[in-house]
């Protein structure tokens, strides 16, 4: 099956940045979860979602669970979102009230 999600990981300024492009849905959420599980430790994980065009409930759940795992391990997670449909989804569902959200990777790293 062809994936419609691309994920890159990099180490920057005392944080792990996981950048995703494409769609996060039932088919691709497990891949994102694997990458996030590998990145989560006792530090800061920045999830760059600027290249994401669609997120379904499975994707929201994967991000919420990653935040919970990070907190359990003494770390933290920050989502980077751009204005648009994905940010609107986070707003409508209230997920943005439970997760740390910012509008750029630089601002997320500055909070490290």
C-alpha positions in Angstrom: 0.0 0.0 0.0 1.3 3.5 -0.9 1.6 5.8 2.0 0.3 9.4 1.8 2.4 10.5 4.8 6.1 11.5 4.8 7.9 11.8 8.1 11.4 13.2 8.7 13.2 13.3 12.1 16.0 15.6 13.1 17.8 16.6 16.3 17.8 20.3 17.0 18.5 22.5 20.0 17.8 20.0 22.7 14.7 18.7 21.0 13.7 16.1 18.5 11.7 17.5 15.6 9.4 15.2 13.8 8.2 16.8 10.5 5.2 15.3 8.8 3.8 16.0 5.3 0.6 14.6 3.8 -2.4 13.1 5.6 -2.8 11.5 9.0 -5.7 9.0 8.9 -6.5 5.4 9.7 -4.0 4.2 7.2 -1.1 6.4 8.1 -1.5 7.0 11.9 0.3 3.8 12.9 3.4 5.0 11.0 3.3 8.4 12.8 2.8 6.6 16.1 6.0 4.5 15.5 8.0 7.6 14.7 6.7 9.4 17.7 7.3 6.5 20.0 10.9 6.4 18.9 11.3 10.1 19.5 9.7 10.4 22.9 12.0 10.3 25.8 12.6 12.7 28.7 13.1 15.7 26.5 11.2 17.9 24.1 9.5 16.6 21.0 8.4 19.1 18.4 5.9 17.7 15.9 5.9 19.9 12.8 2.5 19.6 11.1 2.9 22.5 8.8 2.8 20.1 5.8 -0.3 18.2 6.9 -3.4 18.7 4.8 -5.8 16.3 6.6 -6.2 14.7 10.0 -9.0 12.4 11.0 -10.0 11.2 14.5 -7.3 8.4 14.3 -4.7 11.0 13.8 -6.0 13.2 16.6 -5.9 10.2 18.9 -2.3 9.4 17.9 -1.2 12.9 18.8 -3.0 12.9 22.1 -1.6 9.6 23.1 1.9 10.7 22.1 1.5 13.7 24.4 0.4 11.5 27.3 3.4 9.1 26.7 5.8 12.1 26.6 4.4 13.4 29.9 4.6 10.0 31.5 8.3 9.9 30.6 9.0 13.4 32.0 9.2 15.0 28.6 6.9 17.2 26.6 5.4 17.6 23.2 4.7 20.7 21.1 2.6 20.7 17.9 3.4 23.2 15.2 0.3 24.1 13.2 -0.4 26.6 10.4 -3.7 28.5 10.0 -6.1 26.5 7.9 -8.4 23.4 8.0 -6.1 21.3 10.3 -5.8 24.1 12.8 -9.6 24.6 12.6 -10.1 20.9 13.4 -7.9 21.2 16.5 -9.9 24.2 17.6 -13.4 22.7 16.9 -12.5 19.5 18.8 -10.8 21.4 21.7 -7.6 19.3 21.2 -5.6 22.6 21.0 -6.7 23.3 24.6 -5.0 20.1 25.9 -1.8 20.1 23.8 0.9 22.7 23.5 0.5 24.3 20.1 2.6 27.0 18.3 2.8 28.4 14.8 6.5 27.7 14.0 9.3 25.3 14.7 11.5 28.1 15.8 9.0 29.3 18.5 8.6 25.7 19.7 12.4 25.3 20.0 12.7 28.7 21.7 10.5 27.2 24.5 12.9 24.3 25.0 
